[in-house]
Amino acid sequence: MRVTEKGQVTIPKDIRDRLKIGPGSEVDFVADEKGARLVVLSSRIEPSQDDFESWLGSMSGTFDTSGMTTDEFMEWLRGPRDDLGPR
């Protein structure tokens, strides 16, 4: 990598992905006996659609409504609707 006139360097994409470094992440360079190390202080990478799909798949089948229908569950959750007449 080359250092720009402003002292900036580009962190290669594969390293950014591996360390979850994204826009807004904070990093530091720490000098040691071998040179310098990049230390991630905070990651701010936005979750991708794949992350959401993976989470959603992991949650599938984990919610038990005890046999209630959607309408029954919604009434249990919110209480009876007073803006509707009797069914």
Buried (B, 14 or more C-beta within 10 A) or exposed (E): EEEEEEEEEEEEEEEBEEBEBEEEBEBEEEEEEEEEEEEEEEBEBEEEEEEEEEEEEEEEEEEEEEEEEEEEBEEEEEEEEEEEEEE
